[in-house]
Each structure stands twice: as C-alpha cells, then as structure tokens.
C-alpha cells in the first residue's frame, strides 16, 4: 500500500493589501546591503537573513511569498536553500537566485604582521589576482578548474561543520603560484568575515617574530611570550581570517606553542584584554611535502596531524590543459575592460603556445604574461610575439636584470625614455611589477 502524500497548505503569505513579501538570503551582510537597495527602489516588502538555519525557520512560518538567495557566495549555501524551499514550500512559492558581479571593496584591510613588528604590505598583486580568480569563477562556472575549487570549498565546510576554528585549521596545498593566498582572501571577502581583518602572518625568520630565531634559545620564558603574542594575533583577527604564509619556516618551538594555543581555543580581546573563544578562520598554505619535513624534524608532528584533518589541494594549471586558452582569454577580457575597453583575441599560433606551455608558476604566471601581452599587442590580436615571457627565447628578453636600487631603476627608466612597457619587456616582468618597484623606491609615476 502506498503512503498517503503529505499535503502542504497553500494559503497566501501576502497581506490584505496584496503586497508580496520577500525573504532575502546571503551569508554576506555586504551582499544583503547591496541587494536591499534594489528592493527598496522598487518598493518591495522584504526581510533579510544571513544564516541558512534561521532562513528555514522563517520560511516555515509561511509569511513569505518568495525567496531571493545569493548564489555566488563561497561560504554561503544559496543553492541549497533554494532546493530546500522548492521541496518544502507551497507550489505558489517563488525562488530566485542572483549572482554578484564584484568583490566587496574591503581588501584594503589586509596587512601583514610579524608578531612583534607590524607593517602594512603591498597587497596590489594579491588584490588583482583575487579579482581575476573571482571573475573567472563568475563568468566560467562550468570550467573544471572552477568546479574543483567550488567542490573543495564545499568539502571543507562539510568537514568543519560546527567545530571551532582552532579545532579545524585549514591547510591549502599546491604548487607555487596556484593562487592559494588569493583564494583564501576571496573566501574571506565573500563571507561574513569581510568586515573583519584578514591577517597575513609571514613566518619567514627575517620577520623576527620567532623567539627561537631571535635569541636562538628554547626556554619557558620565550614560549610564554610567543603564546601571548599568538593569542593577541588571533584576538585581532577574531571573526576574520589568519593566513599563515611560509609556516614551515617557523621553529619547532613556535609550532608547538601554536598547537598549545589551538588546543586551548582562546584568544585575547584587544579592547578588553579578556580571553574569548576564537570564531574566525585559520588558514595555512604550503607547496612543500609535509611528511618529509616531519621526518626531518622541521615540522611538528602535532601540528601536522592537526592540519591533515582539514586539507584542500589546489591543482596546477597543467592539469587543465584543455581550458588554458579559456582561462587566458578571461584574464585578457578583465584587463581590457579596465584599460582599453575593447576585447582582444589570440592567433591560432598563440593559442597553441598557451596550451603547450607548462606554466610552472601557474595562474600567477599566466596573469603576468597576459598583462604583458596586452601592453605589446597591436590592434586587437595577441600573437606569439606578444607572449615573449613564455617563448623558448625567453632568456633573450632578460638581458637586463631588474635593479634593486633607486638609482639603477631610474637609469633604466631614462634609458627607455620613460616607457614602462619597454622597461618591463627588457627585464621580463609585467608593468605592475615595475610600478611596484617604483613605488618601493619612491619613484613617481611618469618619471622620465
């Protein structure tokens, strides 16, 4: 005997004046604020929610006629909420999804911190590459590369579940240049952590945060000082993101102290000084073989075992050879939209070169090469000659090394009559890298 089908009441949710009421969902408060402006412009009655569990509770009250959900959010579950609504709400209930077209403009909050000496660092490169990855994910959702990243993020969220951040620090593994740091920043920007700090802790010994390197001594007082500094660091990034760059450079003492802090699960509130639960996200990134470093006693076994619980691998571009031209074209389109305003195409020979090249520095290298190609290409077509940074004659273009002094860089710019594109081509770098070096040395834009 078949089970009787459960019926769902079909009573309308609109009020007596016939006004349709909308529930707007996104895990990002900034996304909600942006879309709310549109709804207010049209005079729609709506309520907002940024938690999927609360959204389901609100929908069960039958007070809403339709649902609008953010589908672009890396940390959200807009698609899952729409599927749930279609299965549980009346047939007259309407669902809509929307895609965001830009990243929240809060990337300027990034800064790099050695625990004892804080300094703001030039985030222009990571800022730009983050927007490139975002653009590709929005405009080419069917690419295998995009799907792999999306699936990886969903798997991380499944593993983390309701566990605390210090129980599940995330390990991003991948070759140099695959975009681990921009990906972590993108996830940060597309979630409710965007209003909080994205702290990059550079663990290179030259930053001098590690007491074992400063004093060459592992003792209780140094461990206590490190513990307090780690707690203060997590306190400043609470509800945000802490990104550990080059963490394998940390001494074993620092790694052991860090695991102790994780096990405690607390951080120090910078305003009150009280110890509170850390509620942000912790991300480690490496391109090294951790088992080998553990065997060589350079990585703590305790830290390694903790990181192995929540890992995500970012594959090199060589794995996606059939999609390389599409990815390169997406980068060119983004650069052209900001600069020339007109699109460009590749010659068949250029496409063949893009597919056959190994891209050892992955997406970072491709972005640099495409930026350089746009500056040298004539008309609207990019040829093999414009991809000089990856041709077999690459060394011929690197006859000039990039000077590391202001005087040397000024002389090189004067030699090329102030044309930054020619300077970049002579050195084998992108124009953004030359401008970055000019900024570091205090050379004004337009110097000739």
C-alpha positions in Angstrom: 0.0 0.0 0.0 1.4 3.4 -0.9 1.9 6.0 1.7 -0.6 8.9 1.6 1.1 12.0 0.2 1.6 14.8 2.7 -0.2 18.0 1.6 1.2 21.4 2.1 -1.2 24.2 2.9 -1.5 26.7 0.1 -2.6 29.8 1.9 -1.1 33.0 0.6 1.6 34.8 2.5 0.9 38.3 1.3 -1.0 40.7 3.5 -4.5 42.0 3.0 -3.3 44.7 0.6 -1.8 42.1 -1.8 1.8 43.2 -1.1 4.3 40.4 -1.9 6.8 39.7 0.9 10.3 38.5 0.1 13.0 36.8 2.1 16.5 37.9 1.0 19.3 35.4 2.0 23.0 35.7 1.7 25.8 34.7 4.1 27.4 38.1 3.4 25.9 41.2 5.1 27.5 43.4 2.4 25.7 41.4 -0.4 22.5 41.8 1.5 23.0 45.5 1.9 23.7 45.9 -1.9 20.6 43.9 -3.0 18.4 45.6 -0.4 18.9 48.9 -2.2 17.4 47.4 -5.3 14.4 46.0 -3.5 13.8 49.3 -1.7 14.0 51.1 -5.1 11.0 49.0 -6.3 9.1 49.4 -3.0 9.2 45.7 -2.2 8.4 44.4 1.3 11.2 42.2 2.4 13.2 40.8 5.3 16.9 39.7 5.4 18.7 36.8 6.9 22.4 35.6 6.7 22.0 32.2 8.4 20.6 29.3 6.5 19.1 27.7 9.6 17.3 30.9 10.5 16.2 31.3 6.9 14.4 27.9 7.0 12.7 28.8 10.3 11.4 32.0 8.8 10.2 30.2 5.6 8.3 27.7 7.7 6.1 30.5 9.2 4.6 30.9 5.7 4.9 34.7 6.0 6.8 35.0 2.7 5.8 34.7 -1.0 9.3 34.3 -2.5 12.9 33.7 -1.7 15.9 35.5 -3.2 19.2 33.8 -2.5 22.9 34.8 -3.2 24.4 32.0 -5.4 27.9 33.4 -5.7 28.9 33.2 -2.1 31.8 30.8 -1.5 30.8 30.5 2.1 27.1 30.5 1.7 24.5 27.9 0.7 22.1 29.8 -1.5 21.6 27.0 -4.0 21.0 24.5 -1.1 18.4 26.8 0.4 16.6 27.2 -2.9 16.5 23.4 -3.3 15.1 23.1 0.2 12.4 25.8 -0.4 11.3 24.0 -3.6 10.8 20.8 -1.7 9.1 22.2 1.4 7.2 25.3 0.3 3.8 25.6 -1.4 3.7 25.4 -5.2 2.9 29.1 -5.5 6.1 30.0 -3.7 8.7 31.5 -5.9 12.5 31.3 -5.7 15.1 33.4 -7.4 18.9 33.3 -7.3 21.3 36.2 -8.1 25.0 36.4 -8.9 27.2 39.1 -7.5 29.3 40.9 -10.1 32.1 42.4 -7.9 34.1 41.6 -4.8 33.4 43.8 -1.7 35.9 46.7 -1.8 37.4 45.9 1.6 40.6 44.2 0.5 42.5 47.2 1.8 42.0 45.8 5.3 44.7 43.2 4.6 48.0 43.7 6.4 51.0 41.6 7.1 52.2 41.2 10.7 55.3 39.9 12.2 54.0 39.4 15.8 56.4 42.0 17.3 56.6 44.4 14.4 53.5 45.2 12.3 53.7 46.7 8.9 51.3 47.2 6.1 52.5 45.3 3.0 51.9 46.0 -0.7 48.8 43.9 -1.5 48.3 45.1 -5.1 49.3 41.8 -6.6 47.1 39.6 -4.4 44.3 42.2 -4.7 44.4 41.9 -8.5 44.8 38.2 -8.7 41.9 37.7 -6.3 39.7 39.7 -8.7 41.0 37.6 -11.6 40.0 34.4 -9.9 36.6 35.8 -8.9 36.0 36.9 -12.5 36.8 33.5 -13.9 34.6 31.7 -11.3 31.7 34.0 -12.1 31.9 34.0 -15.9 33.0 30.4 -16.4 31.3 28.3 -13.7 31.4 25.2 -15.9 35.2 25.2 -16.1 36.7 22.1 -14.4 39.2 24.4 -12.6 36.3 26.4 -11.1 34.3 23.3 -10.2 37.3 21.8 -8.5 37.7 24.9 -6.3 34.0 25.0 -5.5 33.8 21.3 -4.6 36.9 21.7 -2.5 35.3 24.6 -0.5 32.1 22.6 0.0 34.1 19.7 1.3 36.0 21.9 3.7 32.7 23.3 5.0 31.3 19.8 5.4 34.4 18.7 7.4 34.5 21.8 9.6 30.7 21.7 10.3 30.1 23.2 13.7 33.6 22.6 15.0 35.6 25.6 16.3 38.2 27.2 14.0 41.1 26.2 16.2 39.9 22.6 16.1 40.0 22.7 12.3 42.7 25.0 10.9 42.6 24.7 7.1 45.7 23.6 5.1 45.9 24.7 1.4 48.3 22.6 -0.5 49.5 23.4 -4.0 52.5 24.3 -6.2 53.9 27.8 -6.3 51.6 30.3 -8.0 48.4 28.3 -7.9 46.7 31.1 -6.1 46.4 29.8 -2.5 46.6 33.2 -0.9 44.2 35.0 -3.3 41.8 32.0 -2.9 41.8 32.4 0.9 41.2 36.1 0.5 38.4 35.5 -1.9 36.6 33.2 0.6 37.2 35.8 3.3 35.7 38.6 1.2 32.7 36.5 0.1 31.6 35.7 3.6 30.6 37.5 6.7 34.2 37.8 7.7 34.7 40.5 5.2 34.0 43.2 7.9 36.9 41.8 9.9 40.7 41.6 9.5 42.4 39.3 7.0 45.8 39.0 8.8 48.8 37.6 6.9 51.5 36.2 9.2 54.7 35.9 7.4 56.6 33.2 9.2 59.9 33.8 7.4 62.7 34.1 10.1 63.6 37.6 8.8 60.4 38.9 10.3 61.9 38.2 13.7 58.7 37.2 15.4 60.0 33.8 16.4 61.9 34.0 19.6 63.9 30.9 18.8 65.4 32.7 15.9 65.8 36.0 17.7 67.7 34.6 20.7 68.5 31.1 19.5 67.1 29.7 22.7 64.1 27.5 23.5 63.1 28.3 27.1 59.9 28.7 29.1 60.0 32.5 29.1 60.3 32.6 25.3 57.4 30.0 24.9 55.2 32.1 27.2 56.0 35.3 25.2 55.2 33.5 22.0 52.0 32.2 23.4 50.8 35.6 24.5 51.7 37.0 21.0 49.8 34.3 19.2 46.7 34.9 21.5 46.9 38.6 20.7 47.2 37.9 17.0 44.1 35.7 16.9 42.3 38.3 19.1 42.9 41.0 16.4 41.6 38.7 13.7 38.7 37.2 15.7 35.8 36.6 13.4 38.1 37.3 10.5 40.9 35.2 8.9 44.5 34.5 9.9 46.7 33.3 7.0 50.0 31.6 7.8 52.4 32.2 5.0 55.6 30.1 4.9 54.7 28.4 8.1 57.3 25.7 7.6 59.9 28.3 8.4 58.7 28.5 12.0 60.9 26.9 14.6 59.7 23.7 16.2 59.2 25.7 19.5 56.9 28.2 17.8 54.9 25.3 16.1 54.5 23.5 19.4 53.3 26.7 21.1 50.9 27.4 18.3 49.3 23.9 18.8 49.0 24.6 22.5 47.1 27.8 21.7 44.9 25.8 19.3 44.1 23.2 22.0 43.1 26.0 24.3 40.9 27.5 21.7 41.0 31.1 23.2 42.4 34.4 22.0 42.8 37.8 23.7 40.3 40.5 23.0 42.3 43.6 22.0 39.9 46.0 23.6 39.1 44.3 26.9 42.1 42.1 27.4 39.8 39.2 28.3 40.2 35.7 26.9 37.4 34.8 24.4 36.7 32.0 22.0 38.2 32.4 18.5 35.4 32.5 15.9 37.3 33.2 12.7 39.1 31.0 10.2 42.7 29.9 10.3 44.5 29.0 7.0 47.9 27.5 6.4 49.5 27.3 3.0 52.4 25.3 1.7 53.9 24.0 -1.5 56.2 21.6 0.3 56.0 17.9 1.2 55.0 18.0 4.9 55.7 14.2 5.6 59.3 14.8 4.5 59.6 17.8 6.8 58.1 16.0 9.7 60.6 13.2 9.2 63.4 15.8 9.0 62.1 17.2 12.3 61.4 20.6 10.7 57.6 20.4 11.1 55.9 19.5 14.4 54.2 16.1 14.2 51.4 17.6 16.4 50.8 20.4 14.0 51.0 18.1 11.0 48.4 15.7 12.5 46.0 18.6 13.2 46.4 20.1 9.7 45.8 16.8 8.0 42.2 16.8 9.3 41.1 19.7 7.1 43.0 19.9 3.8 42.3 21.2 0.3 44.6 20.7 -2.7 44.8 23.3 -5.4 45.9 21.7 -8.7 48.4 23.2 -11.1 47.3 24.6 -14.4 48.9 21.8 -16.3 46.1 19.6 -15.2 43.6 21.7 -17.1 45.4 21.9 -20.5 42.1 22.0 -22.5 40.9 25.0 -20.5 44.1 27.1 -20.6 43.0 29.3 -23.6 39.6 30.0 -22.0 41.3 31.0 -18.8 43.8 33.2 -20.6 41.0 34.8 -22.6 39.1 35.5 -19.3 42.2 37.3 -17.9 42.6 39.3 -21.1 39.0 40.4 -21.1 39.3 41.5 -17.5 42.4 43.6 -18.2 40.8 45.1 -21.4 37.7 46.0 -19.5 39.7 48.1 -17.1 42.1 49.5 -19.7 41.4 49.5 -23.4 37.7 48.9 -23.1 37.8 46.7 -26.2 38.2 42.9 -26.3 41.2 41.1 -27.8 41.7 37.7 -29.4 44.5 35.2 -29.8 46.0 34.0 -33.0 45.9 30.2 -33.6 49.6 30.0 -33.0 49.3 31.9 -29.7 46.6 29.5 -28.6 48.8 26.5 -29.4 51.6 28.0 -27.4 49.3 28.7 -24.4 48.2 25.0 -24.5 51.7 23.6 -24.8 53.5 25.7 -22.2 54.0 24.1 -18.8 53.1 27.2 -16.8 55.4 26.3 -13.9 54.3 29.4 -11.9 50.6 28.6 -12.6 47.9 31.2 -12.5 50.2 33.9 -11.2 52.5 33.5 -14.2 49.6 33.4 -16.6 48.2 36.6 -15.2 51.6 38.3 -15.5 52.1 37.1 -19.1 48.6 38.2 -20.3 49.1 41.6 -18.7 52.4 42.0 -20.6 50.9 40.7 -23.8 48.1 43.3 -23.8 50.7 46.1 -23.5 52.7 44.9 -26.5 49.9 43.6 -28.8 48.9 45.6 -31.8 45.3 46.2 -32.8 43.1 43.6 -31.2 45.1 40.4 -31.7 47.6 38.7 -29.4 50.3 36.7 -31.3 53.2 34.5 -30.3 55.5 37.5 -30.3 53.4 39.2 -27.6 53.8 36.1 -25.4 57.5 36.7 -25.2 57.7 35.9 -21.5 57.0 32.2 -22.2 58.6 31.6 -25.6 61.7 29.5 -25.9 63.7 32.7 -26.5 62.7 33.9 -23.1 66.2 34.5 -21.9 66.8 36.8 -24.8 64.3 39.2 -23.2 66.0 39.1 -19.9 69.3 40.7 -20.9 68.6 43.4 -18.3 68.2 42.5 -14.6 65.7 44.5 -12.6 67.8 46.9 -10.5 67.4 46.8 -6.7 68.4 50.4 -6.1 66.6 53.6 -6.8 69.4 55.0 -8.9 69.6 51.9 -11.0 65.9 51.8 -11.7 65.8 55.5 -12.5 68.7 55.0 -15.0 66.8 52.1 -16.7 63.6 54.1 -17.0 65.5 57.0 -18.5 67.2 54.6 -20.9 63.8 53.6 -22.2 62.6 57.2 -22.3 60.1 56.6 -19.5 58.2 53.8 -21.3 57.3 51.4 -18.5 56.1 48.8 -21.1 59.6 48.7 -22.6 61.3 48.5 -19.2 59.0 45.6 -18.3 59.8 43.8 -21.6 63.5 44.3 -21.2 63.5 42.9 -17.7 61.0 40.1 -18.4 58.4 41.3 -15.9 54.9 42.8 -16.0 54.3 46.5 -15.9 52.6 46.1 -12.5 55.9 44.7 -11.1 57.8 47.7 -12.4 55.3 50.1 -10.9 55.5 48.2 -7.7 59.3 48.6 -7.6 59.0 52.3 -8.4 56.6 52.7 -5.5 59.0 50.9 -3.2 61.9 53.1 -4.2 59.8 56.3 -4.2 60.0 57.0 -7.9 56.9 58.9 -9.1 54.7 57.6 -11.9 55.6 59.5 -15.1 59.3 59.7 -14.3 61.4 60.0 -17.5 
